[in-house]
Amino acid sequence: MIKRLGPGDDALAEEACRLFGASGDLDPSAFLNRPETVLLVAMQDDAVIGWVYGHELVHPDGEGTMLLYALDVDESHRRQGFGHELVAGFVDQARGRGCTEVWVLTDDGNEAGVATYRSAGGVRDAVDQVMFTWRLRDGRHS
């Protein structure tokens, strides 16, 4: 089952964060209460087994696109279609918001991700991407 999380779903969001690598003090409500965010979880037997999340970006001309920021499925549940369903659900959320595009950055070394995005209807750009980042803090909560 795929479930969209929103305000009040802090416990499930925290479970997903801990399952997929977050540590320290968590405040999922800071994410869940923002209207431009989407967080979906895959559930089995009342446990989180996968997640996808991202952000709607509104461009100066008013066009909305969705950045699929992260996708992960618990190792014991991979290759069973959960990643595909999470991506498809994320794309549906973007479509429902009137976005014109969903996009994700990955690399060829992420074979599972590339296969999942392709199977969910994503089309690979013909151009090689280069990403720059500006690390503004260490990412840990103070």
C-alpha positions in Angstrom: 0.0 0.0 0.0 1.3 3.5 -0.9 0.3 6.3 1.5 0.8 10.0 1.2 1.9 11.5 4.5 0.8 14.9 5.7 0.5 17.0 8.8 -0.1 14.6 11.8 1.8 11.7 10.2 4.9 12.5 12.2 5.4 8.9 13.6 5.3 7.3 10.2 7.6 10.0 8.7 10.0 9.5 11.6 9.9 5.7 11.1 10.8 6.2 7.4 13.6 8.7 8.2 15.2 6.2 10.7 14.8 3.3 8.3 16.5 5.1 5.5 19.4 6.7 7.2 18.4 9.8 9.2 19.7 10.1 12.7 19.6 12.4 15.7 16.6 14.5 16.7 14.0 14.5 14.0 11.1 17.0 13.5 9.1 15.5 10.5 6.4 18.1 11.0 8.8 20.8 9.6 8.6 18.9 6.3 5.1 17.6 6.4 3.5 21.0 7.1 5.0 22.6 4.0 2.6 22.6 1.0 5.3 22.2 -1.6 6.5 18.9 -0.3 5.4 15.3 -1.1 6.3 12.3 1.1 4.9 8.9 0.1 5.6 5.7 2.0 5.1 2.1 1.0 3.6 0.0 3.8 3.3 -3.7 4.5 1.8 -5.1 7.6 1.7 -1.7 9.2 5.4 -1.1 8.7 7.2 1.4 6.4 9.2 -0.5 3.8 9.9 2.3 1.3 9.7 6.0 0.7 9.9 8.7 -1.9 9.9 12.4 -1.3 10.5 15.6 -3.1 9.5 19.2 -3.6 7.5 21.3 -6.0 9.5 24.1 -7.5 7.7 27.1 -9.0 9.6 28.9 -11.7 9.4 32.7 -12.3 7.0 32.1 -15.2 4.6 30.2 -12.9 5.5 26.7 -14.3 5.6 24.1 -11.6 7.9 21.1 -11.7 8.6 18.4 -9.1 12.0 17.4 -7.9 12.0 13.7 -6.8 14.7 14.1 -4.2 15.0 10.6 -2.7 13.7 7.1 -3.3 14.5 4.0 -1.2 13.0 0.6 -0.5 14.1 -1.7 2.4 16.6 -4.2 1.0 14.4 -7.2 1.9 11.5 -5.7 -0.2 13.5 -4.7 -3.3 12.7 -6.1 -6.8 9.0 -6.5 -5.9 7.6 -3.4 -7.6 7.5 -1.1 -4.5 10.0 1.4 -6.0 8.0 1.5 -9.2 4.8 2.1 -7.3 6.3 4.9 -5.2 7.6 6.7 -8.3 4.3 6.3 -10.1 2.5 7.7 -7.0 4.9 10.6 -6.9 4.3 11.4 -10.5 0.6 11.2 -9.9 0.9 13.7 -7.1 2.8 16.1 -9.5 0.2 15.6 -12.2 -2.6 16.4 -9.7 -0.8 19.7 -8.7 -0.7 20.7 -12.4 3.1 20.3 -12.7 4.6 20.1 -16.1 7.5 17.9 -15.3 9.0 15.6 -12.6 12.8 15.2 -12.6 15.4 13.4 -10.6 19.2 13.3 -10.7 21.1 10.1 -10.4 24.1 8.4 -12.1 24.8 5.3 -14.1 26.2 3.6 -11.0 22.7 3.6 -9.5 21.5 0.7 -11.7 18.5 -0.1 -9.5 17.4 3.6 -9.6 17.9 3.9 -13.3 15.9 0.8 -13.9 13.1 1.9 -11.6 12.8 5.4 -13.1 12.8 3.9 -16.6 10.1 1.3 -15.7 8.0 4.0 -14.2 8.0 6.0 -17.5 10.9 8.3 -16.9 12.8 9.4 -20.0 16.5 9.8 -19.7 17.9 13.2 -20.8 20.3 13.1 -23.7 22.7 15.4 -21.9 25.2 14.5 -19.3 24.5 16.3 -16.0 27.0 18.0 -13.8 25.8 19.0 -10.3 27.4 21.5 -8.0 26.5 21.9 -4.3 27.1 24.5 -1.7 27.3 22.9 1.7 26.0 25.5 4.1 26.1 23.4 7.2 27.0 19.9 8.2 23.3 18.7 8.0 23.2 17.7 11.7 20.6 19.3 13.9 22.1 21.5 16.6 
